[in-house]
């Protein structure tokens, strides 16, 4: 599955817009099948907000759009 990383530009229950380097915007459709994680902990989509960095695993739908399968919150690693 293709993996995309970037910053959340906008999010609601049906659509996630990701800002990629460039800046380019890429939209993903979200559904009941979309799973959201913070590390290994499952979270709700409402826990994510614009500005959060995420990695999105997506599938291309028959109509050419991208369906988000897994969205992982990408937290910065603490300094050692």
PyMOL commands that set and color helices and strands:
alter all, ss='L'
color gray80, all
select helices_A, chain A and resi 45-47
alter helices_A, ss='H'
color red, helices_A
select strands_A, chain A and resi 2-11+15-20+24-29+35-38+41-43+53-60+66-73
alter strands_A, ss='S'
color yellow, strands_A
deselect
rebuild
show_as cartoon
